[in-house]
Amino acid sequence: MCLHKTISVIMTTIKITNKWILNGTVSLGLLFSQSIFGQDLNPADSSGSTNSYAYTNTYFPNFNPSPVFVYPTNATLLWELPLNNGVSFAPLVGVDGTIYFMDIGNTLSAVNSNGTIKWLNNLLTWGQKQCGSIGPDGTIYIPTGNGLAAVNATNGSINWTFAQAVSPPAVDPNGVVYATSSTGVFAITNGVQKWLYQTNDSFYGGSFSEYVPVIGADGTIYVGSYNGYLYAITPSGSLKWSIFAEYNTQGGTAIASDGTIYYLEGGLGQPLVALNTNGSVKWTYQPTNSLAAAFDFEGTPVIGSDGTIYIMAVGNYSYSPDILTNTLYALTPTGSVKWTTPIAAAYLEGDEQSGLQLYACACAIASDGEIYVTSTAGIVYSLAPNGTTNWAYQTDSQFLSAPVIGPNGTLYVASYSNPNLFAFQGLSGVACSAWPEYRKNARNTAAVAVANISLPIMTTNGFQMTITGSTNVPVCPCATSDLINWTNIGQTVLTGGKTNFVDIGSSNYPYRFYRAFPQ
């Protein structure tokens, strides 16, 4: 359930027409009084989403409050773009639908949403086969062999470089870039160092090199280190807390709507760990297999709209050549297994172990509950929320990137072997969740943003709301009529930090609750 809070809803019939009262919305004869242990519902929760306003419509009383989704049984490939060189990580998708990716031939490409090339930049030096991010102003940040490069999205020219930072960056809603190196954790604004965080640990020098930061709703930066610690750093660059893991914490990290931090400890057989925002451990879960030492979580966890955590467990070929199948786990927010399903695997000849780890991909969760999964064997899967397969599409490539859902629901996947960029038709946008995709969203910002809903009014076109938040952050308004099934009803960009959004389908419901999920 996206709300993640107990809500008391009291309905009282009164005679008021076309009038709205915030914090107890009144409309067309029904009063909704909402409370959480006596607290105001309007402040944003840890996902960055405000709690809902409700609107009622007594003219359309017949409806099914729980949407029934019908999933396709066959994939629809919209287009396939052959590439000159392989791509190892998930492509980026801008708010205008442009797709960006770095290949192993040192070329950064921009592709239009119809599959045509927009521009190419082959001046960059390849940097450890890593992915980049897109900032709120559209700037593309790519780690290269020469440091971190800020690239103009219009023509591919380089705005600036920052030599010390080498990791894939995280970008907060204000455009501050966070990246790491063996020196420490850098905060960068317009190519200039804002601050540098360093540890006092002697083990491996406390190096953060290759460790990828993520950012919580309050601006806290979470990042692992070679010394085996996960660090929580304040937006001003001071230490908030740190926690030691048995192995290093180079694995992926995701943040749930209630602020829970899910991270992988790294190392064979190590668990997925759930942390409270103060660094204390909530629970751990370790995948099980008859060859447990050769079976571990890889990639990055993603989170569905009901709080389910999806994470891939992979076999290690160098330890056990007979393991040819990976396993997708669906875990509850309390750390128990909902279901598992096998995912076909293939291994990079001559480089079996690193091939497994490099291409162990995350999922992407759509608003209708579809779970998109990619495979090292070149298969793209669509799974239903219960783990059953809707369709499986065998591409002519292998070692597929993590899937990415674009603004209009189109699914994008890149490949390393027989390189291609694939675009599949999707029926809905990204899920109403704090972390529904690899690195949080299609722009890989790895940062939770905040949005607020206010000023609801009824118009002739539907229910209109004002959404405010950080400038240029894309937001998905989500709606529900049962406080359980939340549906993405579109995407809007907060140009100037504010926009008005109309739910054109609202007349089909006698009442409706809304939340805004920044992407």
C-alpha positions in Angstrom: 0.0 0.0 0.0 1.5 3.3 -1.1 0.1 5.4 1.7 2.1 3.5 4.4 0.1 5.2 7.2 -3.1 4.4 9.0 -5.9 6.6 7.7 -9.3 7.2 9.3 -11.9 8.4 6.8 -15.2 9.7 8.1 -18.0 10.7 5.7 -20.8 13.0 6.8 -23.6 14.2 4.5 -23.9 17.9 4.4 -25.4 20.4 1.9 -22.4 22.2 0.3 -22.0 22.6 -3.4 -18.7 23.1 -5.3 -16.7 24.0 -2.2 -13.4 22.7 -1.1 -11.8 22.7 2.3 -8.2 21.6 2.6 -7.3 19.1 5.4 -10.9 17.8 5.2 -12.0 18.1 1.6 -15.6 19.0 1.1 -17.3 18.5 -2.3 -20.7 17.8 -3.7 -22.3 16.6 -0.5 -19.7 14.5 1.2 -17.1 15.5 3.8 -13.9 13.6 4.1 -12.1 14.0 7.4 -8.6 12.5 7.4 -6.3 12.0 10.4 -3.2 10.1 11.3 -2.9 9.9 15.1 -4.1 13.5 15.2 -1.4 14.7 12.8 -1.8 16.7 9.6 -1.8 14.6 6.5 -0.3 17.2 4.2 3.4 17.0 4.9 5.4 14.7 2.6 6.3 11.3 3.8 9.8 9.7 3.2 8.9 8.9 -0.4 8.6 12.6 -1.2 4.9 12.1 -1.8 2.2 14.1 0.0 -0.8 12.3 1.4 -4.0 12.5 -0.6 -6.8 15.0 -1.1 -10.1 13.5 -1.9 -12.8 14.6 -4.3 -16.3 13.2 -4.6 -18.7 13.0 -7.5 -22.3 11.9 -6.7 -23.3 12.0 -10.3 -21.4 8.8 -11.2 -22.1 6.4 -8.3 -21.5 3.1 -10.2 -17.8 2.0 -10.4 -15.4 -0.7 -9.4 -13.0 0.8 -6.8 -10.3 -1.7 -7.5 -9.0 -1.5 -11.1 -8.8 -4.8 -12.9 -5.7 -5.0 -15.1 -5.5 -7.2 -18.1 -2.0 -8.0 -19.1 -0.9 -8.7 -22.7 0.3 -12.2 -23.5 2.6 -11.1 -26.3 5.3 -8.4 -26.4 5.0 -5.6 -28.9 8.4 -4.5 -30.2 8.0 -0.9 -31.4 11.5 -0.6 -32.9 15.1 -2.0 -32.7 18.1 0.2 -33.3 21.4 -1.7 -34.1 24.4 -0.3 -32.3 28.1 -0.3 -33.2 29.2 -1.2 -29.7 27.7 -2.9 -26.7 26.0 -1.2 -23.8 26.4 -2.5 -20.2 24.1 -0.4 -18.1 20.5 0.9 -18.3 19.9 3.7 -20.8 18.8 7.1 -19.5 15.5 8.7 -20.6 14.9 12.4 -20.4 11.6 14.1 -19.6 11.1 14.7 -23.3 11.5 11.0 -24.1 15.1 11.3 -25.5 17.2 8.1 -24.8 20.9 8.4 -23.8 23.5 5.7 -23.3 27.2 5.3 -23.2 28.7 2.3 -25.1 32.0 0.5 -24.7 33.3 2.2 -27.8 33.5 5.5 -25.9 30.4 7.0 -27.6 27.6 8.8 -25.8 24.5 8.6 -28.0 21.2 10.5 -27.9 18.3 8.7 -29.6 14.8 10.2 -30.4 11.8 8.4 -29.0 11.1 7.0 -32.6 14.4 5.3 -32.7 16.4 7.8 -34.8 19.8 9.1 -33.8 19.7 12.7 -32.4 23.5 13.2 -31.9 26.7 11.3 -31.0 29.6 12.3 -28.9 32.7 10.1 -29.3 35.1 12.3 -27.5 34.6 10.8 -24.0 37.0 8.2 -22.5 35.3 5.1 -21.4 35.0 4.8 -17.6 34.6 1.4 -16.1 31.4 0.6 -18.1 29.3 2.8 -15.8 26.0 4.6 -16.2 25.2 8.3 -15.8 22.4 10.5 -14.6 20.2 13.4 -15.9 19.9 16.5 -13.7 16.7 18.6 -13.3 17.9 21.1 -16.0 18.5 18.2 -18.5 22.3 18.1 -18.1 23.7 14.5 -18.6 26.3 13.5 -16.1 28.6 10.7 -17.3 31.7 9.2 -15.5 34.6 8.9 -17.9 38.2 7.9 -17.7 39.0 11.6 -17.2 36.5 12.1 -14.4 32.8 13.2 -14.3 31.6 15.0 -17.5 28.5 17.3 -17.6 27.1 17.0 -21.1 24.7 19.4 -22.9 21.5 17.4 -23.8 20.8 19.6 -26.9 24.0 18.8 -28.9 26.2 16.5 -26.8 28.9 19.2 -26.1 30.7 19.1 -22.7 29.8 21.8 -20.3 32.4 20.9 -17.7 34.4 18.1 -16.2 35.4 17.3 -12.6 38.5 15.2 -12.6 38.4 13.6 -9.1 35.0 12.0 -9.3 34.7 8.7 -11.1 31.5 6.9 -9.9 28.0 7.1 -11.4 26.6 10.2 -9.8 23.4 10.9 -7.8 21.7 14.3 -8.5 19.4 16.0 -6.0 16.4 18.1 -7.0 18.4 21.3 -6.7 21.0 20.1 -9.2 23.8 19.3 -6.7 25.8 16.3 -8.0 27.2 13.7 -5.6 29.9 11.3 -6.8 32.8 9.3 -5.3 36.4 8.4 -5.9 39.3 6.9 -3.9 39.6 10.4 -2.3 36.1 10.6 -0.8 32.5 11.7 -1.5 32.2 14.9 -3.5 29.3 17.4 -3.7 29.6 19.3 -6.9 27.7 22.4 -8.2 28.3 23.7 -11.7 31.6 21.8 -11.9 32.9 23.3 -8.6 33.5 21.3 -5.4 31.0 22.2 -2.8 32.4 19.9 -0.1 34.4 16.7 0.2 33.7 14.0 2.8 36.6 11.7 3.8 36.8 8.9 6.4 39.6 8.5 9.0 39.8 4.8 8.4 43.1 3.3 7.4 41.7 0.1 5.9 41.8 0.7 2.1 42.2 4.3 2.9 38.4 4.5 3.5 38.1 4.6 -0.3 34.7 5.3 -1.9 35.9 4.6 -5.4 33.2 2.9 -7.6 30.6 3.1 -4.8 27.4 4.8 -5.9 25.5 7.2 -3.7 21.8 7.6 -3.3 19.8 10.4 -1.7 16.9 10.3 0.8 13.9 12.7 1.0 15.7 14.8 3.7 18.8 15.1 1.5 20.8 12.5 3.4 23.4 10.8 1.1 23.9 7.1 1.6 27.1 5.5 0.2 29.2 2.4 0.8 33.0 2.2 1.1 35.9 -0.3 0.7 36.3 -0.3 4.4 33.0 -2.2 4.8 30.8 0.6 6.1 27.7 2.2 4.8 27.8 5.9 5.5 24.9 8.4 6.0 26.1 11.9 5.2 24.2 15.1 5.7 23.6 17.6 2.8 26.2 19.8 4.4 28.9 17.1 4.2 29.1 15.9 7.8 28.7 12.3 9.1 25.2 11.4 10.3 25.9 7.7 11.1 27.7 4.7 9.7 27.1 0.9 9.9 29.6 -1.9 9.4 28.8 -4.7 7.0 30.6 -8.1 7.1 31.6 -7.5 3.5 31.8 -4.3 1.5 28.7 -2.4 0.5 29.3 -2.0 -3.2 25.9 -3.5 -4.0 22.7 -1.5 -4.9 20.7 0.6 -2.6 17.0 1.7 -2.7 14.8 3.8 -0.4 11.2 2.9 0.4 8.2 5.2 1.0 8.6 4.9 4.8 12.3 5.8 4.5 13.6 2.3 4.9 16.9 1.8 3.2 17.5 -1.4 1.4 21.1 -2.2 0.5 23.2 -5.2 -0.6 26.2 -6.0 1.5 28.1 -7.4 -1.4 30.2 -10.6 -1.5 29.0 -14.1 -2.2 26.0 -15.3 -0.1 25.5 -11.9 1.5 22.0 -10.6 2.4 19.7 -7.8 1.5 19.6 -5.5 4.5 16.7 -3.3 5.6 17.8 -0.3 7.7 15.8 2.3 9.6 16.7 6.0 8.9 18.8 6.1 12.0 21.0 3.2 10.7 19.6 0.4 12.9 18.9 -2.9 11.2 15.2 -3.8 10.7 15.9 -7.2 9.1 18.1 -9.1 6.7 17.3 -11.7 4.1 19.8 -14.1 2.5 18.9 -16.0 -0.6 19.0 -19.8 -0.3 20.2 -22.4 -2.7 21.7 -25.9 -2.5 25.0 -24.2 -3.4 24.6 -21.2 -1.1 28.2 -20.1 -1.4 27.7 -19.6 -5.1 24.3 -17.8 -4.9 23.9 -14.2 -3.9 21.9 -11.0 -4.6 23.2 -8.7 -7.3 22.1 -5.6 -9.1 19.8 -3.1 -7.4 16.5 -3.6 -5.5 13.4 -1.9 -6.8 10.1 -1.3 -4.9 6.5 -1.8 -6.1 3.5 0.4 -5.2 2.5 -2.0 -2.4 6.0 -2.0 -0.9 7.2 -5.3 -2.4 10.9 -5.5 -2.9 12.2 -7.1 -6.1 15.8 -8.3 -6.3 17.7 -10.7 -8.4 19.8 -13.6 -7.0 22.4 -15.0 -9.3 24.5 -18.1 -9.5 28.3 -17.7 -9.8 29.5 -19.7 -12.8 33.1 -19.8 -11.6 32.0 -21.6 -8.4 29.4 -23.8 -10.0 29.3 -24.2 -13.8 26.0 -26.1 -13.6 24.0 -23.0 -12.4 22.4 -21.6 -15.5 19.4 -19.9 -13.9 19.0 -16.8 -11.9 16.1 -16.2 -9.5 13.9 -13.1 -9.0 12.8 -12.7 -5.4 9.7 -10.8 -4.3 10.0 -9.9 -0.6 7.5 -8.2 1.6 8.4 -5.0 3.5 8.9 -7.2 6.6 11.5 -9.4 4.9 9.6 -12.6 4.1 9.4 -14.2 0.7 6.2 -13.6 -1.4 7.4 -15.6 -4.3 10.3 -16.5 -6.5 10.6 -17.1 -10.2 13.5 -18.4 -12.4 15.1 -16.1 -14.9 17.2 -17.6 -17.7 20.9 -16.8 -17.6 23.9 -16.9 -19.9 27.6 -16.4 -19.2 30.2 -14.3 -20.9 32.7 -16.8 -22.2 36.1 -16.4 -20.6 34.8 -13.9 -18.0 32.1 -15.9 -16.3 32.2 -14.3 -12.8 32.4 -10.7 -13.8 29.9 -11.3 -16.6 27.4 -12.5 -14.1 27.9 -9.5 -11.8 28.0 -6.9 -14.5 24.8 -8.0 -16.2 22.7 -8.9 -13.1 19.9 -6.4 -13.8 17.3 -4.6 -11.8 13.6 -4.7 -12.6 11.2 -1.9 -13.6 7.7 -1.8 -12.1 4.8 -0.3 -14.1 1.7 1.4 -12.7 -0.5 -1.5 -13.7 1.7 -3.8 -11.6 3.7 -5.3 -14.5 7.2 -6.3 -13.5 9.6 -6.0 -16.4 12.8 -8.1 -16.0 15.7 -8.6 -18.3 18.0 -11.6 -18.7 21.6 -12.3 -19.4 20.2 -14.8 -21.9 18.7 -12.0 -23.9 15.1 -12.5 -22.8 12.8 -9.6 -21.8 10.0 -10.7 -19.3 6.7 -9.2 -18.4 5.5 -10.7 -15.1 2.2 -10.2 -13.3 2.2 -9.1 -9.6 2.0 -12.7 -8.5 5.2 -13.7 -10.4 3.5 -15.5 -13.3 4.8 -14.7 -16.8 2.7 -12.5 -19.0 5.1 -12.8 -21.9 8.8 -13.5 -22.6 10.5 -12.0 -25.6 13.7 -13.6 -26.9 15.9 -10.9 -28.5 18.7 -11.7 -30.8 21.1 -10.2 -28.2 22.6 -11.3 -24.9 23.5 -9.5 -21.6 20.6 -7.1 -21.6 20.7 -3.9 -19.5 18.2 -3.1 -16.8 14.8 -2.2 -18.3 13.7 1.5 -18.2 10.2 2.9 -18.4 9.9 6.1 -20.4 7.4 9.0 -19.7 4.7 7.5 -21.9 5.2 3.9 -20.7 7.5 2.7 -23.5 10.0 0.1 -22.2 13.7 0.5 -23.3 16.4 -2.2 -23.0 20.0 -2.0 -24.3 22.3 -5.0 -25.0 26.0 -5.8 -24.8 26.3 -8.8 -27.1 25.0 -8.3 -30.7 24.3 -4.7 -29.5 20.9 -3.2 -30.0 18.5 -0.7 -28.3 15.0 -2.1 -28.0 11.7 -0.2 -27.5 8.7 -2.2 -26.3 5.1 -0.9 -26.0 4.0 -0.5 -22.4 0.4 -0.1 -21.3 1.1 2.3 -18.4 3.6 4.6 -16.9 6.0 3.9 -14.0 4.5 2.6 -10.7 3.4 4.9 -7.9 6.4 4.0 -5.7 9.3 5.7 -4.1 11.9 3.5 -6.1 10.2 1.7 -9.0 13.3 1.4 -11.3 17.0 1.0 -11.4 18.6 4.1 -9.7 15.1 5.4 -8.8 13.9 6.6 -12.2 14.5 6.7 -15.9 17.0 9.6 -15.3 19.0 7.6 -12.7 19.0 10.5 -10.3 19.0 8.0 -7.3 17.4 10.8 -5.3 14.0 11.1 -3.6 12.3 14.4 -4.4 9.3 16.1 -2.7 6.0 17.3 -4.2 2.8 18.8 -2.7 -0.8 18.7 -3.9 -3.1 21.7 -3.1 -5.9 23.9 -4.3 -8.2 21.2 -5.7 -11.1 22.4 -7.9 -13.7 20.8 -10.1 -13.5 21.8 -13.8 -15.5 20.9 -16.8 -12.6 18.6 -17.9 -12.2 16.8 -14.6 -10.6 17.3 -11.1 -7.8 19.8 -11.2 -5.0 20.0 -8.6 -2.0 22.3 -8.1 1.3 20.4 -7.7 4.4 22.2 -6.3 7.9 21.0 -5.7 11.4 21.4 -7.0 11.8 23.2 -10.3 11.9 20.9 -13.4 11.3 17.7 -11.5 8.8 15.4 -13.3 6.0 14.2 -11.1 3.5 11.4 -11.6 0.1 12.2 -10.0 -1.5 9.0 -8.8 -5.1 8.2 -7.9 -7.0 5.6 -5.9 -10.6 5.0 -4.8 -9.8 2.3 -2.2 -6.5 3.6 -0.7 -4.9 0.3 -1.9 -4.6 0.3 -5.7 -2.8 3.4 -6.8 -2.8 4.3 -10.5 -0.4 6.6 -12.4 -2.6 9.0 -14.2 0.1 10.9 -16.1 3.3 12.7 -15.8 3.9 16.5 -15.5 7.0 18.5 -15.1 7.2 21.2 -12.4 8.4 24.0 -14.6 9.2 26.8 -12.2 8.3 24.5 -9.4 4.6 24.5 -10.0 2.0 23.1 -12.4 -1.8 22.5 -12.6 -2.8 19.0 -13.5 -6.3 17.8 -14.5 -7.5 14.2 -14.0 -9.6 13.8 -17.1 -10.9 10.4 -16.0 -12.2 11.6 -12.6 -15.8 11.8 -13.7 -16.0 8.0 -13.7 -15.6 7.8 -9.9 -17.8 8.9 -7.0 -14.7 9.7 -4.9 -11.0 9.8 -5.6 -7.8 10.2 -3.6 -4.6 11.6 -5.0 -0.9 11.6 -4.3 2.1 13.0 -6.2 5.1 10.8 -6.8 8.2 12.8 -7.9 10.3 10.8 -10.5 
